[in-house]
Amino acid sequence: MTLKDVRAKLNVINKTVEEHLDFLLEIRQDEQLYKDDIDEIGEMADDVLSTLTKHSDLLRSPAGGEKDWVCEKCGKSTFETDYDYLVHPTLHLGCALKEEEQMENFAQELQKTDPGHQPC
């Protein structure tokens, strides 16, 4: 590499550092300007978190009580289950589908053993 090439690369580096240095100095000034706002937002967030923690019992208990949200088929809680996966508050959709499948299998087995029997 020639001396000319080295000087050209150093000039590019120097120009890049100067451009970025100005930007970094501006950012540093903005940081000082907004420091109070950032601190205030942090205090607000702390207040929200402490209030949520203090009243977490209200967030967890439904009006009827969690003890009423139990699947009648599997006996597990339906309280934390999304409504899209419930037939009603006391029956998981998966449990209802599994029971329906079992009934269909039973009807097929019954037909095999008693071909004259037709389920309704």
N, C-alpha and C positions, 0 to 999 in steps of 0.2 A: 504494500500500500504506500502510495506516495505521500509526501508532506501536504500536497494540495488536497488530496482525498481526506486526510485526517482533519485538516482545517475546515473543509466543507461539512464534514460530519459534526465537528465540534460546534460550528455555527448553527446547524439544525438543532442540535441538543440545546444550545444556549437559548435559541428562539423559543423552543417548546417550554423550557423551564420558565422563562419570563412570562409567557402566556398563562401557564398554569399557576404560577406564583401569584399573579394578579387575581385570578379567580379564587384561589385559596384565601387570599387576604380579604376579599369581599365576603366570602362565606364566614370567615372568622368574625367580621364586623356584624354580619346578620345574626350570628349565634349570640353575640353579646346583646344585640338589640332585642331578640326574642326570648332571652333566658328567663325573664320574669313570667312571660306567658307560658313557657314550657313548664316551669315550676308550678304555676297555678293549675295547669291541666293535670299534672301529676298528683297534686293535692285533691283535685276533684275525683280523679280515678280512685285514689285511696279511700275517699269518703264513700263512693259507690260500692266498692268491694267490701268495706266494713259493714255497711248497711245491709248488703245482700247476705253476708255471713251471719249478722245478728238476727235476721229474719228468715233464715233458710228454711225453718219449719213451715212457713207459709207457702214456700215454693214446692215443697214435697208432698203435702197432704191435700188430697182432693176433698171436695165437700162431703162425699159419702164415706170417706176413709179408705185407706189403701187395703184394709182387710176385706173390703167388699169387691175388690178387683182381682178375683181369683178364677182361673179357667176351670169350668165344671168338668172338663175331660182330663186334663193333665195335672191339675192342682197347682200350677205355677202362676205367679203374679201376671196380670195383664195390665197393670198400672203403667209400666214403662213402655208398653207396646204401642207403636204408631197405629192410629185408627184405621189406616189402610189394611192392617193385618189382623183386624178384629172383626168377627161377625157381630158381636155385641160385647159389652164390657166384661162378660164372664165366659167368653168363648173365643179362643184363638182361631184365626182363619185356617191355619195349618192343621189344627186338631179337628176342625169340622170337615176339612177335605179328607183327612186320614180316615175319619169315621165313615164318610160316604164311600170311600174306596173299599173299606172293609165290608160294608154292606153289599156293594156290588160283587165282591169276591164271594161272599157268603151265598148270594143269589145264584151265581154261576155254579158253585159247588153243589148247591141244593138241586139245581136243574140236572146236573150230572147223575146224582144219586136217585132223583125222582123226576124223570123226564116229563111226566104228566103234570107236574106242579109248575105253575106259571106265577111268578110274583106280580103283584099289582102294580 
